[in-house]
Amino acid sequence: MRVIITGGTGLIGHALAMSLGKDGHQVNILSRNPRQAGPVPETISFHFWDAQTADGWGDLVNGADAIVNLAGASIAGDGFFPAMWTMERKDLILKSRVNSGNAVTEAVQAATQKPKVVIQASAVGYYGNHPFDVEITEDSPPGNDFLADVCQQWEASTAPVEEMGVRRAIIRTGVVLSDQGGALPRQALPFKLFAGGPIGSGKQPFPWIHLDDEVRAIRFLIEQGNASGAFNLTGPEAVTNREFSKALGKALNRPSFIPTPGFVFKIAFGEVSKLLTEGQKAIPKKLMDMGFQFRYPTAQQALYAIYKPTALQQTG
């Protein structure tokens, strides 16, 4: 296959590119900072783009098997602590996603030989925040907060490709677990300092997925010719923040009983604190109905794979 990945130097994009490249597939990574990546297989090539137009890369779309659109500014920022959601940052978060989606649509429209599928990134934030007793599937309605609005506009940015005869699958992703980046290293630090525990009430849902399963699910959706519409990319085991904290403490051999009051995060980080104090019990119903098999179906297995791989092998 020949696959184009926008935002291919991020956590998910890099892992996906490496997985495809190692299997001999040709991967074209589009990035504003293409030199950030380390050694990669020869099947992977990097291309600069402005994240707003199809200028300089639109010709790559002709005959491509798939475009995976992951581009967008980090929701929580690139630093160790979450970045405050100022009006300027909110504008960046939204426009970086909508502009990249519009660029993909522009490139597909100009292509004489359309790609077979567009995989459009999104997040479980699409549904807004709900208590743990509310189960969220792909048929659940969208929320009405900032992140829900961002996700709706992000998804809509590539919707026109369907009218061009291109299959489109939307991946509404939960918290991706990896020690290479994302939220987990931030979450793990207090535990490593013997100060870890649940955040706020601990009763809020914590939708998660191991990075390996995220990549495998994306590849699954590329390869399944009948996969279209929205898919929740979350682990099949729904857990609360308290349950996840307990699993993380166990994986790190650290206690997990020191709670952090939710108001502390609200004072420190403002509206972005909702990423930690609220959530949604998103279930990957459509993915499982199509027969996808998770490598790490429980949060404990996922965390052991990251921090205690030997122990995971012993438990089978």
Summary of the structure (lengths in Angstrom):
residues: 316
radius of gyration: 19.1
end to end distance: 33.4
largest distance: 58.7
contacts: 1061
relative contact order: 0.14
helix: 42%
strand: 17%
